[in-house]
Every structure is written in structure tokens, then in C-alpha cells.
Amino acid sequence: MPRTAVPVTAITRAGVAAPTETTGDPTNNHAIPNNGRMVLLVRNSGSTVARTITLRLPGITDGQAITPRTVSVPQSSSRYIGPFPTGDYGSSLHVDVDNAELKLIALGI
């Protein structure tokens, strides 16, 4: 099943308008183009519980899948996460969310 795309907004010296958030899709999850210089802004729009974002790492070590990295985002809070080296995370960052209360913005630097 294809993942939901999250566009990357390139930050420039001239400045850019704040990008529109992508609502978390806990069914299909997300794929983000990754050049190793991308930062993810994740906002938990819920006001009751922390939510979790999972960053998938491609590849296998000793026949075992690499354990994904998880980040907890407290209620009504945001987290900047990254950058994501392509040697570790690949050219397409796979991001899973546990709830649609998570809002995503990808920023290229």
C-alpha cells in the first residue's frame, strides 16, 4: 500500500511562508523525500495524551530488521526531529504515526 506523501518545503535565505501541515495518516503512514538535510516538525494537536511517531530504518543487520526510532510528542506540543542521514534512513524517510492528531511539516535545509 502506498504511503501518504509529505511535501518538503525548502528553506531559503529570502524566506518562505509557513507550509501547510499534513495530517497524520495512521492507516497508510507517510513517505518524505530525504536528502539528508531535512528536518521534520511534528505537532500533537491533541490535548489529552502524548502521541508517538516512528521513524523506519531500512535494511537488515545480521538477518534482523533494524529497530525503528520512536519519538513521543507530548499533548499540545511540537518536536523538531532530524536531520536524517541518507546512509541510515534512505532517500525516502518512512514515518509512521499512531494517531491523526499528529501534524507533519518537512523542512529542507
Secondary structure as GFF3:
##gff-version 3
##sequence-region A 1 109
A	DSSP	beta_strand	4	5	.	.	.	ID=ss1
A	DSSP	beta_strand	8	10	.	.	.	ID=ss2
A	DSSP	beta_strand	22	23	.	.	.	ID=ss3
A	DSSP	beta_strand	30	33	.	.	.	ID=ss4
A	DSSP	beta_strand	38	44	.	.	.	ID=ss5
A	DSSP	beta_strand	51	56	.	.	.	ID=ss6
A	DSSP	beta_strand	60	61	.	.	.	ID=ss7
A	DSSP	beta_strand	64	65	.	.	.	ID=ss8
A	DSSP	beta_strand	69	73	.	.	.	ID=ss9
A	DSSP	beta_strand	78	81	.	.	.	ID=ss10
A	DSSP	alpha_helix	86	89	.	.	.	ID=ss11
A	DSSP	beta_strand	92	97	.	.	.	ID=ss12
A	DSSP	beta_strand	102	108	.	.	.	ID=ss13
###
